[in-house]
Amino acid sequence: MEGEWHERPLGELIENFDSIRAPVKEADRRAGPYPYFGASGIVDQVDGYLFDGEYLLIAEDGENLRTRQTPAAFLARGKFWVNNHAHIVRANREADTRFLMYSLAATDISGYLTGSTMPKLTQGNMNRIPILAPPRDEQVAIAHILGTLDNKIELNRRMNETLEAMARALFKSWFVDFDPVRAKAEGRDTGLPKQIADLFPDSFEDSELGEIPTGWTAVRLPHVIDVNPGRTIKKGDVAPYLDMANMPTRGHSPDDVFDRAFGSGMRFKNGDTLVARITPCLENGKTAYVDFLLDEQIGWGSTEYIVLRPKPPLPLEFAYCLARSSRFREFAIQSMTGSSGRQRVPAESLYHYLLVTPSPEIAEHFGHVAGALFSRASNSAGESRALAAVRDSLLPKLVSGEIRIKNPEEIVRTLRPQEVAAIK
């Protein structure tokens, strides 16, 4: 390798803190503000922490070491706890922690895994993984370039979660808690503009679901929402494919969709809501709103999706907000059938789910508000997918030295003071 790039074993570039990590049984955990990390990310929130700072967590065991569906090495920042399923390290004075994370993302580690049934990366084998290491300033510059892209993606993700939370909060207020109706019935201000408040009734009436706003209707879900509506793709035709691994647990938009020849699976189009119906994906909250296809395009994915699409006058976003609601998810989980390892929700069970439908005018207004929020989130998610594609293209070229950075020390000098302090 030209210049000052040298292949080094990972163990020569890190400090190891595995001796500090400690597992805590689920029954013994107390809820709190600190992330509790495992092999593939956060698994819980607890009331104590073991680490404070920026560290690199590297999975010690788990099938993900082979499949790499999620990164095997990822950063943990701030105060947090780590169990014994992830190695915890940080760069020594010869390396940069974020650079090591990106290098590992581009490295084939399969030859360092043991275990035929459950893959395992021992500390000894982890230390032997070869890293092509440039001078530290160049490591920092590479990590800064890739990190800038990741930071923007993360910022977009957080903004999208906020936009979605606003839509879901409005859904809950209007269609679950009936806040405007309750306020009017009690003679209180609804907090809504008069022209919107006037759309809501000021009293309740009895129904199968108990008291609901006067004039609204309690109906079975399939009466107002199509379940698995027909969509057509010819076998062998290439179409956008969403696999279960990329189904989002938070936020409405998947990280990645790719073209694949159609074999068999659920088909969907823009405006549909997808709900994972199989354990543990349902419990994990895997749900998506389809807004990533071209206008008339049909996509497809797992046979373990349930596809929902509201019938007019309910807006398309109504089904997604419903699918994310706690009452719906509890119903779906309780409806699961099959063996303990492969339980799933029968689509026909949704016939027994009762929901309350508002007047067409209120449904239309909710659609205007939620649609605007989802449109902003969709644009942001599209930007993030484009940024991720750029990052994924640059990453292997930067960490291999195929693309070199001129004057990396200039980049280091432009970093914020806290970033400079972190690399000294």
Stockholm file with secondary structure:
# STOCKHOLM 1.0

chainA/1-424         MEGEWHERPLGELIENFDSIRAPVKEADRRAGPYPYFGASGIVDQVDGYLFDGEYLLIAEDGENLRTRQTPAAFLARGKFWVNNHAHIVRANREADTRFLMYSLAATDISGYLTGSTMPKLTQGNMNRIPILAPPRDEQVAIAHILGTLDNKIELNRRMNETLEAMARALFKSWFVDFDPVRAKAEGRDTGLPKQIADLFPDSFEDSELGEIPTGWTAVRLPHVIDVNPGRTIKKGDVAPYLDMANMPTRGHSPDDVFDRAFGSGMRFKNGDTLVARITPCLENGKTAYVDFLLDEQIGWGSTEYIVLRPKPPLPLEFAYCLARSSRFREFAIQSMTGSSGRQRVPAESLYHYLLVTPSPEIAEHFGHVAGALFSRASNSAGESRALAAVRDSLLPKLVSGEIRIKNPEEIVRTLRPQEVAAIK
#=GR chainA/1-424 SS CCTTCEEEEGGGSEEECTTTCCCCCGGGCCCCSEEEEETTEEEEEESCCSEEEEEEEEECBSTHHHHCSSCSEEEEEEEEEECTTEEEEEECTTSCHHHHHHHHHTSCCGGGCBCSSSCBCCHHHHHHCEEEECCHHHHHHHHHHHHHHHHHHHHHHHHHHHHHHHHHHHHHHHHTSCHHHHHHHTTCCCSSCHHHHTTSCSCEEEETTEEEETTCEEEEHHHHEEESCCCCCCTTCEEEEECGGGSCSSSSSCSCCEEEECCSSEEECTTCEEEECBTTTTTTTCEEECCCSCTTCCEEECTTEEEEEECTTSCHHHHHHHHTSHHHHHHHHHTCBSCTTSCBCCGGGGGGCEEEECCHHHHHHHHHHHHHHHHHHHHHHHHHHHHHHHHHHHHHHHHHTSSCCSSHHHHHHHSCHHHHHHHC
#=GC SS_cons         CCTTCEEEEGGGSEEECTTTCCCCCGGGCCCCSEEEEETTEEEEEESCCSEEEEEEEEECBSTHHHHCSSCSEEEEEEEEEECTTEEEEEECTTSCHHHHHHHHHTSCCGGGCBCSSSCBCCHHHHHHCEEEECCHHHHHHHHHHHHHHHHHHHHHHHHHHHHHHHHHHHHHHHHTSCHHHHHHHTTCCCSSCHHHHTTSCSCEEEETTEEEETTCEEEEHHHHEEESCCCCCCTTCEEEEECGGGSCSSSSSCSCCEEEECCSSEEECTTCEEEECBTTTTTTTCEEECCCSCTTCCEEECTTEEEEEECTTSCHHHHHHHHTSHHHHHHHHHTCBSCTTSCBCCGGGGGGCEEEECCHHHHHHHHHHHHHHHHHHHHHHHHHHHHHHHHHHHHHHHHHTSSCCSSHHHHHHHSCHHHHHHHC
//
